[in-house]
Amino acid sequence: MNFTPWNKVQIARSPLRPTGLDYIENLFDDFIELHGDRRFSDDKAIVGGIASFKGIPVTVIAQQKGRNTKDNILRNFSMPHPEGYRKALRLMKQAEKFKRPIICFVDTPGAFCGIGAEERGQGEAIATNLASMMLLKTPILTFVISEGGSGGALALGVADRVYMLRHAIYSILSPEGFASILYKDSSRAEEAANDMKLTAQDLYKFGIIDGIIDESDGGVQTNSLKTMREIDMIIEKDLTSLINEETKDMLDKRYERYRKI
Amino acid sequence: MLSNIFRGKQYAVSKKYNRQSLKDNIEEKKKSIKENYVEIQYQETECKPNVPEGIVAKCAKCGKIIYNKLLISNNKICPECGAYFKMTAIERLSTIIDVDDLCIEYDKQVTTKDPLKFPGYKEKLLNLQKRTGLIDGILVVKAKIKTNDIYIAVMDPVFLMGSMGTAIGEKLTRLFERATKENLPVIVFCSSGGARMQEGIFSLMQMAKVSGALARHSEAGLLYISVLTDPTTGGVTASFAMLGDIILAEPKALIGFAGPRVIQQTIGQKLPEGFQRSEFLLEHGFIDKIVARNDMREVLSKIILLHQNKSQGGSKDEFYTME
């Protein structure tokens, strides 16, 4: 079946899709959620913690959409504040200290725009994650499971390998925001989606992501087990090869991954 | 007199560029061409200082009409009310560096390959390049500030609002890589509306690329000063602008991640007075110091000097053996 970019945007935003926590619960054992950035508060738009992947201790971090309206309000529709990114970085540094690989699940319309977010340095928080992740001496895998919106997604997306689900999108801005800036008309989002090249297929063609994870025509929710199994295999394969790599080589390759873009 | 330095020597700077950038050009061409930008033919045109068109300009703050000549000699500060006009990259540079000394421009020819083949983008770029004499929105040089070698990048707000695409990302990355190799400090003058929309995901990835090069420069124990000028927003704020060891800002510059209009639309309430201005950021702990335009060169040179003594503080033993 062929989907237009705009179809993909709508599929990626479907509230029926599994959320970050669904992936964590399915793919890992003994997940223990860890809270707070130790600076300001605990941002519920990002969940993170430690877990076991087939006996290997790992750190998992996910942007979390709500499973219903009430949950979505609690999760701020998966739009993190600076403290969310700082919590993520705290957990990543912790992972580095204890030599745990990091697995991130990206699913956000973007970092939150608001007074508090600006007061607490949204830009600084994202920037610090980008620079720090490039130097983290432990393997990082990122999966864009639904929506990858702007710097808010990239702040969990500087990794050794980045994958996207077949109907996921990853872009510089929402198509609505993009249309509002470039066409001065946010209702032309569909046209923007076409021009932006935001589908997993586009990004794979560009060499920006390392692979596409299959999902059913009807979306991952119609056969999520199949998708989970594929992710499970990728994590196993990548961790095996990354753990055996010299740290310096791994970091050089990570740097080169972005350097060539 | 500062005004005379600015007027008299600016042109000398740009002449030196031409000579040097030709040499630089040949050197650069020998290097392999990377994937998402191309290096276009250098054109033998005089690089003119980019003065505003016309003889007079109107101050956006006090509304007074001011002679351009007077404005430029006054570092583009309104002589009536003290408001800051935007500076082009070359104007800015000539107020900061030792204008009589060697200044080498790097990577002048780097331009984008239009990775998304975005409708109308190529034409827009060509028009802008013709009109402004710039190839993209950043000027990257190796120069001296009070005889100290330093790499400097200056973003140009006239070029698509200083937005960052693959060309700017690539030039900044090369700048940090060069500086790391040569053990030199870096100053970046930011002024940007953020990531360049027309290059989509490629622009977004430049944030990671530049931050990575910067992180390696930092790991090598080298100094990076970022100077935020009006406006610094979006993807630039969320990458190299906020990663300075020392972050300076011009007074009253707009600095933020999301633009004020977007925030106002999102939250549906009026924004507080002075929101996202330099003073606001200083108050909230996100910049080190607000520096007036006329003091910038002096402050930068002092900071550079204070980072020059490499022998101190290196090892614990040395540190405690004062007798």
Chai-1 contact restraints between the chains, C-beta under 6 A:
chainA,res_idxA,chainB,res_idxB,connection_type,confidence,min_distance_angstrom,max_distance_angstrom,comment,restraint_id
A,C113,B,A258,contact,1.0,0.0,6.0,A-B,restraint_1
A,C113,B,V262,contact,1.0,0.0,6.0,A-B,restraint_2
A,C113,B,I263,contact,1.0,0.0,6.0,A-B,restraint_3
A,C113,B,T266,contact,1.0,0.0,6.0,A-B,restraint_4
A,G114,B,I267,contact,1.0,0.0,6.0,A-B,restraint_5
A,E118,B,G256,contact,1.0,0.0,6.0,A-B,restraint_6
A,E118,B,Q276,contact,1.0,0.0,6.0,A-B,restraint_7
A,E119,B,H284,contact,1.0,0.0,6.0,A-B,restraint_8
A,G121,B,F286,contact,1.0,0.0,6.0,A-B,restraint_9
A,Q122,B,F257,contact,1.0,0.0,6.0,A-B,restraint_10
A,G123,B,T237,contact,1.0,0.0,6.0,A-B,restraint_11
A,G123,B,A238,contact,1.0,0.0,6.0,A-B,restraint_12
A,G123,B,M242,contact,1.0,0.0,6.0,A-B,restraint_13
A,G123,B,F257,contact,1.0,0.0,6.0,A-B,restraint_14
A,E124,B,M242,contact,1.0,0.0,6.0,A-B,restraint_15
A,E124,B,F286,contact,1.0,0.0,6.0,A-B,restraint_16
A,I126,B,A238,contact,1.0,0.0,6.0,A-B,restraint_17
A,A127,B,A238,contact,1.0,0.0,6.0,A-B,restraint_18
A,A127,B,S239,contact,1.0,0.0,6.0,A-B,restraint_19
A,A127,B,M242,contact,1.0,0.0,6.0,A-B,restraint_20
A,A127,B,L243,contact,1.0,0.0,6.0,A-B,restraint_21
A,L130,B,M207,contact,1.0,0.0,6.0,A-B,restraint_22
A,L130,B,A208,contact,1.0,0.0,6.0,A-B,restraint_23
A,L130,B,S211,contact,1.0,0.0,6.0,A-B,restraint_24
A,L130,B,S239,contact,1.0,0.0,6.0,A-B,restraint_25
A,A131,B,S211,contact,1.0,0.0,6.0,A-B,restraint_26
A,A131,B,A215,contact,1.0,0.0,6.0,A-B,restraint_27
A,A131,B,L243,contact,1.0,0.0,6.0,A-B,restraint_28
A,M134,B,G212,contact,1.0,0.0,6.0,A-B,restraint_29
A,M134,B,A215,contact,1.0,0.0,6.0,A-B,restraint_30
A,L135,B,A215,contact,1.0,0.0,6.0,A-B,restraint_31
A,G151,B,G235,contact,1.0,0.0,6.0,A-B,restraint_32
A,G151,B,A238,contact,1.0,0.0,6.0,A-B,restraint_33
A,L154,B,L204,contact,1.0,0.0,6.0,A-B,restraint_34
A,V158,B,A208,contact,1.0,0.0,6.0,A-B,restraint_35
A,I172,B,A195,contact,1.0,0.0,6.0,A-B,restraint_36
A,I172,B,G200,contact,1.0,0.0,6.0,A-B,restraint_37
A,I172,B,I201,contact,1.0,0.0,6.0,A-B,restraint_38
A,I172,B,S203,contact,1.0,0.0,6.0,A-B,restraint_39
A,I172,B,L204,contact,1.0,0.0,6.0,A-B,restraint_40
A,F178,B,M197,contact,1.0,0.0,6.0,A-B,restraint_41
A,I181,B,M197,contact,1.0,0.0,6.0,A-B,restraint_42
A,L182,B,M197,contact,1.0,0.0,6.0,A-B,restraint_43
A,M196,B,G200,contact,1.0,0.0,6.0,A-B,restraint_44
A,K197,B,L116,contact,1.0,0.0,6.0,A-B,restraint_45
A,K197,B,G200,contact,1.0,0.0,6.0,A-B,restraint_46
A,Y255,B,G212,contact,1.0,0.0,6.0,A-B,restraint_47
A,Y258,B,A208,contact,1.0,0.0,6.0,A-B,restraint_48
A,Y258,B,K209,contact,1.0,0.0,6.0,A-B,restraint_49
A,Y258,B,G212,contact,1.0,0.0,6.0,A-B,restraint_50
A,R259,B,K209,contact,1.0,0.0,6.0,A-B,restraint_51
A,K260,B,E35,contact,1.0,0.0,6.0,A-B,restraint_52
A,I261,B,M205,contact,1.0,0.0,6.0,A-B,restraint_53
